[in-house]
Amino acid sequence: MSFKSFQLNLLNLRPWLTLLAVTWLLASLGLGWLVNSLLIIVGLLLLAPIVAFFGLRWWLQRNLVADQCPVCRYEFTGLNNSQVQCPNCGEPLLVQNSHFQRLTPAGTIDVKAVEIPTQSLED
């Protein structure tokens, strides 16, 4: 076994020996709190996306509203307690209590028309 092949073997082991030396140094100096804090940070980095995904799904289920426009009956989605505009007719709408409501200025009276058949008028 030559000195050159021994050097090549040490090059392959260098990362593992470095990790072992750093671990031994931290353990001998009593810096376990540093290792624990690094493990906690890594754990949080792994758990944060999972918690964010399920939290976003829960929030969307509570706040995403799918309903029909009261003017043109076009079905679309909006966020609860917000103002949206119907993509079909352009009517400004208010999303409240999981339903779309027309957004009318103060003093406007909203009237619903009732269709009466012409035969009843002739009788």
C-alpha positions as CSV (number, residue, x, y, z in Angstrom):
1,M,0.0,0.0,0.0
2,S,1.6,3.2,-1.1
3,F,1.3,6.7,0.5
4,K,-0.6,8.0,-2.5
5,S,-3.4,5.4,-2.3
6,F,-3.6,6.1,1.5
7,Q,-4.1,9.8,0.7
8,L,-6.9,9.0,-1.7
9,N,-8.7,6.9,0.9
10,L,-8.5,9.7,3.4
11,L,-10.0,12.1,0.8
12,N,-13.1,9.9,0.6
13,L,-13.4,9.8,4.4
14,R,-12.7,13.5,5.0
15,P,-16.4,14.6,5.2
16,W,-17.2,11.9,7.7
17,L,-14.1,12.5,9.8
18,T,-15.0,16.2,9.8
19,L,-18.5,15.6,11.0
20,L,-17.3,13.2,13.7
21,A,-14.7,15.7,14.9
22,V,-17.2,18.6,15.0
23,T,-19.7,16.3,16.9
24,W,-17.0,15.2,19.4
25,L,-15.9,18.8,19.9
26,L,-19.4,20.1,20.6
27,A,-20.1,17.2,23.0
28,S,-16.9,17.7,24.9
29,L,-17.4,21.4,25.3
30,G,-21.0,21.0,26.6
31,L,-22.6,22.8,23.6
32,G,-25.5,20.4,23.5
33,W,-27.9,23.3,23.5
34,L,-26.5,24.3,20.1
35,V,-27.1,20.9,18.6
36,N,-30.6,20.9,20.1
37,S,-31.4,24.3,18.7
38,L,-30.1,23.2,15.2
39,L,-32.3,20.1,15.4
40,I,-35.3,22.2,16.4
41,I,-34.7,24.6,13.5
42,V,-34.4,21.8,11.0
43,G,-37.6,20.3,12.4
44,L,-39.4,23.5,12.1
45,L,-38.2,23.9,8.5
46,L,-39.6,20.5,7.7
47,L,-42.9,21.0,9.5
48,A,-43.7,24.6,8.5
49,P,-44.7,23.8,4.8
50,I,-47.0,20.9,6.0
51,V,-48.7,23.1,8.6
52,A,-49.0,26.0,6.1
53,F,-50.6,23.7,3.5
54,F,-53.2,22.3,5.9
55,G,-53.8,25.8,7.4
56,L,-54.4,27.3,4.0
57,R,-56.8,24.5,3.1
58,W,-58.8,25.1,6.3
59,W,-58.9,28.8,5.8
60,L,-60.1,28.4,2.1
61,Q,-62.8,26.0,3.2
62,R,-64.1,28.6,5.7
63,N,-63.7,31.7,3.5
64,L,-64.1,30.7,-0.2
65,V,-67.7,31.2,-1.4
66,A,-69.2,29.7,-4.6
67,D,-72.5,31.2,-5.4
68,Q,-74.5,32.8,-8.3
69,C,-74.6,36.4,-9.2
70,P,-78.0,37.8,-8.1
71,V,-78.3,39.8,-11.3
72,C,-77.3,37.4,-14.1
73,R,-77.1,34.0,-12.3
74,Y,-73.5,33.4,-13.3
75,E,-71.8,31.1,-10.9
76,F,-68.3,32.1,-9.6
77,T,-66.3,32.2,-6.4
78,G,-65.2,35.0,-4.1
79,L,-63.8,35.4,-0.6
80,N,-66.2,35.9,2.3
81,N,-66.6,39.5,3.7
82,S,-65.1,41.1,0.6
83,Q,-66.3,43.0,-2.5
84,V,-66.1,41.4,-5.9
85,Q,-67.3,42.2,-9.4
86,C,-69.2,39.7,-11.4
87,P,-67.0,38.6,-14.3
88,N,-70.1,38.1,-16.5
89,C,-72.2,41.3,-16.1
90,G,-69.8,43.5,-14.1
91,E,-72.2,44.1,-11.2
92,P,-70.3,45.0,-8.0
93,L,-71.2,42.5,-5.3
94,L,-70.7,42.1,-1.6
95,V,-69.9,38.6,-0.2
96,Q,-71.6,38.1,3.1
97,N,-72.9,35.0,4.9
98,S,-71.7,32.7,2.1
99,H,-73.9,34.5,-0.5
100,F,-73.4,37.3,-3.1
101,Q,-75.5,40.5,-2.5
102,R,-75.8,43.5,-4.7
103,L,-73.7,46.4,-3.6
104,T,-76.1,49.4,-3.8
105,P,-75.4,53.0,-2.8
106,A,-77.3,54.4,0.2
107,G,-80.8,55.5,-0.6
108,T,-81.2,53.0,-3.5
109,I,-84.3,50.9,-3.4
110,D,-83.8,47.5,-4.9
111,V,-87.0,46.2,-6.6
112,K,-87.7,42.7,-7.9
113,A,-89.9,42.6,-11.0
114,V,-92.7,40.1,-11.1
115,E,-93.9,38.8,-14.4
116,I,-97.6,38.6,-14.9
117,P,-99.1,36.5,-17.7
118,T,-101.1,38.4,-20.3
119,Q,-104.1,36.1,-20.2
120,S,-104.9,37.1,-16.6
121,L,-105.1,40.8,-17.7
122,E,-107.7,40.1,-20.4
123,D,-110.0,38.1,-18.1
